[in-house]
Amino acid sequence: MSDWTWDYLPDAENVVGGLDSARRAEVERIARSIADAVGVRRIGAPLTYEAASGVNTHAEGMVLIWYQEDYRDDVVLILRVQYTDA
């Protein structure tokens, strides 16, 4: 478990407002996994003057997430979510 957290940017309503509670819970589980992975990857990394990463994507199952890593606050910012039904 890392000290990295995650949050929606600009807010949950704009990012996942149209999803039902089960799909939203799935997005939040994946967001937690991304934050944990980023935290592990950053262990021992030299301090950087870069404030944030570029936009990254992560796909898992039916979910595609666009996110950014904010190095100042150790937070993964979830920018956009696309949930595809089969």
N, C-alpha and C positions, 0 to 999 in steps of 0.2 A: 504494500500500500504506500502510495506516495503522498507528498504534500500538495500535489497539483489538484486543482478542482476544475470544474467546468461551469459554464453559464451560457445562457442564450444572448445573442446580440442581434437586434436591439432588445428584444424581450420574448418571452415564451409565446405570447399571442401572435406575434408576427412570424415566428419561426415554425411553431407546431400547433397553432391555434385551430386548424381544421382537422386535426387527428383525434380519433377517439382515445379513451384512457388507456386501452391495452397497447395501442400503437405508440402512444406517447411514452408509456413506461418502457417499451422496447428501445426507443430513441434514447431515453435517459440512461438505460443500462449500457448501451453502446458508448454514449458520451463519457460515462464513468470509466469504461475500459480504455478509451482513447486517452483520457487524462492520466490514468495509471501508467499506460505505456510511454507517454511523453515524459512523465516523471522519472521513470526508470532510464530512458534513453538519455536524459539530461544529467544523470548522476555523474559527477566528476567533470562535466563539460565546463570549459573556461567561461568566465563571465563575458558577456557580449554587450556591445553598445546598441545592438539591434533590439528594437522594442518588441517586434512581433515577426512571426514567420509570414510567408505568403499564404495564400489560401490553399489548403490541402483538402483532399477528399478521402472518404473511407466508405466502402460498400460492404454490407453484411446482410445476407439474406435479401429481403425486399426493401432494405433501407439504404439510401445514399445520403451521406452527410458531408456538407462543406464546413470546414472549421479552420480556425487560426490559433496559433500558439502565442500567447502573450507572455513574454519572458520577464516582464517587469513584475507581474502579479502572480506568476505560476498558475495560469488559468488557461484552459482551452475554451475558446469562444465558438459556440455552435451558431453558424451564420444562416444555414439553409438546410432543409431536410426534404427529401423526396421519398415518398413511400409508394412502391409500385405493387399493385395487386396482380396476382397471377391469373 
